[in-house]
Amino acid sequence: MGVRVGVSTLVPKPHTPFQWAPLADDATIREQIGLLERQLRGPGIEFSWNNPRETLLEAALSRGDRRLADVIERAWRLGAGFDGWGDQFNDAAWTQALESAPSDRLRRTSGRGLVRAARAPGG
C-alpha cells in the first residue's frame, strides 16, 4: 500500500476570499515543490505537482478580462490548443502571445489592487 500526494499551486481568483492574495512567482513555486519533493521521499510515496508555467498562465487568464481575447487568439494561431492537458501545453506559444500583447491587456491583482503584470507567464 502506498500514499499518493498531489499538490496544486494556489491561484487566487477574483470574487473569492483569496482574490487579494499574492500569486507566488515561478522561482518560489519551484522552490516550494523542490522542498516537498525532498521531504516526501520513502517507500510507497508518490508525489505529483502542477507545472508552474501552467499555473502562471492560469493566473493570467483568470485575472484578465475580455481584452485578453486577442492574446488567446494569438496563442491559438501560434499552435496552442488543448493546453489544459499537460502533455499538450504549448508554453512557447503562450509566452510569445503574452509578450506581444499591449501592456493594458495584462493585469494581475495584488494586495494593493490592480498593477501591471509580467509580460510572460513565468516572467
C-alpha positions as CSV (number, residue, x, y, z in Angstrom):
1,M,0.0,0.0,0.0
2,G,1.2,3.5,-0.8
3,V,0.4,7.1,-0.4
4,R,-0.1,9.5,-3.3
5,V,0.4,13.2,-2.7
6,G,-0.8,15.7,-5.3
7,V,0.0,19.4,-4.9
8,S,-1.5,22.3,-6.8
9,T,-0.4,25.9,-6.5
10,L,-2.9,28.4,-5.2
11,V,-4.2,30.6,-8.0
12,P,-6.1,33.4,-6.3
13,K,-9.3,34.0,-8.3
14,P,-11.4,37.1,-8.5
15,H,-14.6,37.1,-6.4
16,T,-13.3,34.6,-3.9
17,P,-11.9,35.1,-0.4
18,F,-8.4,34.7,-1.9
19,Q,-8.7,37.4,-4.6
20,W,-6.2,39.7,-2.9
21,A,-3.7,37.0,-2.0
22,P,-0.5,37.4,-4.0
23,L,0.5,34.8,-6.5
24,A,3.9,33.2,-6.0
25,D,6.4,33.7,-8.8
26,D,7.9,30.9,-10.8
27,A,11.1,30.6,-8.7
28,T,9.1,30.5,-5.4
29,I,6.8,27.8,-6.7
30,R,9.7,25.7,-8.0
31,E,11.5,26.1,-4.6
32,Q,8.4,25.0,-2.7
33,I,7.9,22.0,-5.0
34,G,11.6,21.1,-4.6
35,L,11.3,21.2,-0.8
36,L,8.2,19.0,-0.8
37,E,9.9,16.6,-3.2
38,R,12.9,16.3,-1.0
39,Q,10.8,15.8,2.1
40,L,8.3,13.4,0.7
41,R,10.6,10.5,-0.1
42,G,10.2,7.0,1.1
43,P,8.8,3.6,0.1
44,G,5.3,3.8,-1.2
45,I,5.2,7.6,-1.5
46,E,4.3,9.0,-4.9
47,F,4.4,12.8,-5.3
48,S,3.0,14.8,-8.2
49,W,2.5,18.6,-8.8
50,N,1.2,21.0,-11.4
51,N,3.6,22.6,-13.9
52,P,4.4,26.1,-12.5
53,R,4.2,27.6,-16.0
54,E,0.7,26.3,-16.5
55,T,-0.2,27.7,-13.1
56,L,1.1,31.2,-14.0
57,L,-0.8,31.1,-17.3
58,E,-4.0,30.1,-15.4
59,A,-3.5,33.1,-13.1
60,A,-3.0,35.5,-16.0
61,L,-6.1,34.2,-17.8
62,S,-8.3,34.1,-14.7
63,R,-7.4,37.6,-13.7
64,G,-7.9,39.1,-17.2
65,D,-10.9,40.3,-18.9
66,R,-12.2,40.5,-22.5
67,R,-9.1,42.3,-23.5
68,L,-7.3,39.0,-23.3
69,A,-9.2,37.7,-26.3
70,D,-6.5,38.8,-28.7
71,V,-3.9,37.1,-26.6
72,I,-5.8,33.9,-26.6
73,E,-6.4,34.0,-30.3
74,R,-2.7,34.7,-31.0
75,A,-1.7,31.8,-28.8
76,W,-4.1,29.6,-30.7
77,R,-2.7,30.8,-34.1
78,L,0.8,30.0,-32.7
79,G,-0.2,26.4,-32.0
80,A,-1.8,26.4,-28.6
81,G,-4.8,24.2,-28.4
82,F,-5.5,21.6,-25.8
83,D,-3.3,23.3,-23.2
84,G,-5.3,22.1,-20.3
85,W,-3.7,18.7,-20.9
86,G,-0.2,18.9,-19.5
87,D,1.3,16.9,-22.4
88,Q,-0.3,19.4,-24.9
89,F,0.8,22.6,-23.1
90,N,2.5,24.9,-25.6
91,D,4.5,27.3,-23.4
92,A,6.3,28.9,-26.3
93,A,3.0,29.9,-28.0
94,W,1.6,31.4,-24.8
95,T,4.8,33.2,-23.9
96,Q,5.0,34.7,-27.4
97,A,1.4,35.7,-27.4
98,L,1.7,37.4,-23.9
99,E,4.9,39.2,-24.8
100,S,3.3,40.7,-27.9
101,A,0.3,41.9,-26.0
102,P,-0.1,45.6,-25.2
103,S,0.5,46.3,-21.6
104,D,-3.1,47.1,-20.8
105,R,-4.1,43.6,-21.8
106,L,-2.3,42.1,-18.8
107,R,-3.3,42.9,-15.3
108,R,-3.0,41.0,-12.1
109,T,-4.5,41.5,-8.7
110,S,-2.1,42.1,-5.8
111,G,-2.7,43.2,-2.3
112,R,-2.6,46.8,-3.5
113,G,-5.2,46.5,-6.3
114,L,-4.6,46.2,-10.0
115,V,-1.0,46.5,-11.2
116,R,0.8,45.8,-14.5
117,A,1.6,42.1,-14.8
118,A,4.7,40.4,-16.1
119,R,4.6,40.0,-19.8
120,A,5.1,36.3,-19.8
121,P,3.5,33.6,-17.6
122,G,6.8,33.0,-15.8
123,G,8.3,36.4,-16.0
